[in-house]
Amino acid sequence: QVQLVESGGGLVQAGGSLRLSCAASGRTFSTYTMAWFRQAPGKEREFVARISRSGGSTNYAGSLKGRFTISRDPAKNTVYLQMNSLKPEDTAVYYCAAAGRLATMMQREYDYWGQGTQVTVSS
């Protein structure tokens, strides 16, 4: 079992930056593939980024690559999502997810989810 708690969301103007954090409980953080997903109002939840268990491999949704960066700190049991050059269309609830195995960008592969943190980008 692992519990995930996101933080760092808020209101930001277009062009600004935010860094989301996801703190994971437990001592097996390094065994989990970690990912971020988001859900905009009226839309389905979508993949944002994932990072491998070692942190050596990352993947991004095509439209976000170059603006978003996922990273993890094993010492803090935390995964981060640095978001730059934010746009109004980035407005969504952002969710952290963990998979106790090799996982890709498919939501069904993730076993544990956080409660989400709201990101609102004003124009």
Residue pairs with C-beta under 8 A, 6 or more apart in sequence:
1 25
1 26
1 112
2 24
2 25
2 26
2 28
2 29
2 32
2 98
2 100
2 112
3 24
3 25
3 26
3 112
4 22
4 23
4 24
4 25
4 96
4 97
4 98
4 112
4 113
4 114
5 22
5 23
5 114
5 115
6 20
6 21
6 22
6 94
6 95
6 96
6 114
6 115
6 116
6 117
7 20
7 21
7 22
7 23
7 117
8 18
8 19
8 20
8 21
8 117
9 18
9 20
9 94
9 117
9 118
9 119
10 18
10 118
10 119
10 120
11 120
11 121
11 122
12 18
12 86
12 119
12 120
12 121
12 122
13 121
13 122
14 86
14 87
14 88
14 121
14 122
14 123
15 85
15 86
16 86
16 121
17 82
17 83
17 84
17 85
17 86
18 83
18 86
18 119
19 80
19 81
19 82
19 83
20 36
20 80
20 81
20 83
20 94
20 96
20 117
20 119
21 78
21 79
21 80
22 34
22 36
22 78
22 79
22 80
22 81
22 96
22 114
23 76
23 77
23 78
24 32
24 34
24 77
24 78
24 79
24 98
25 77
26 77
29 72
29 74
29 77
30 53
30 54
30 74
31 53
31 100
32 53
32 98
32 99
32 100
32 112
33 50
33 51
33 52
33 53
33 98
33 99
33 101
33 102
33 103
33 110
34 50
34 51
34 70
34 72
34 79
34 96
34 97
34 98
34 99
35 47
35 48
35 49
35 50
35 51
35 70
35 96
35 97
35 98
35 99
35 103
35 105
35 110
36 48
36 49
36 50
36 70
36 79
36 81
36 94
36 95
36 96
36 97
37 45
37 46
37 47
37 48
37 94
37 95
37 97
37 107
38 45
38 46
38 48
38 90
38 92
38 93
38 94
38 95
38 119
39 45
39 46
39 92
39 93
39 95
39 116
40 89
40 91
40 92
41 91
41 92
43 92
45 95
45 107
46 61
47 61
47 105
47 106
47 107
48 60
48 61
48 64
48 68
48 70
48 81
48 94
49 58
49 59
49 60
49 61
49 64
49 68
49 69
49 70
49 81
50 58
50 59
50 70
50 103
50 104
50 105
51 57
51 58
51 70
51 71
51 72
51 79
52 58
52 102
53 102
55 71
55 72
55 74
58 69
58 70
59 104
59 105
60 68
60 70
61 105
67 83
67 84
67 85
67 86
68 81
68 82
68 83
68 84
69 80
69 81
69 82
69 84
70 79
70 80
70 81
70 82
71 79
71 80
71 82
72 78
72 79
72 80
73 79
73 80
79 96
81 94
83 90
83 119
86 119
86 121
87 121
88 121
88 122
88 123
89 121
90 119
90 121
91 119
91 120
91 121
92 118
92 119
93 116
93 117
93 118
93 119
94 116
94 117
94 118
94 119
95 113
95 114
95 115
95 116
96 113
96 114
97 107
97 110
97 112
97 113
97 114
98 110
98 111
98 112
98 113
99 109
99 110
99 111
99 112
100 111
101 109
103 109
103 110
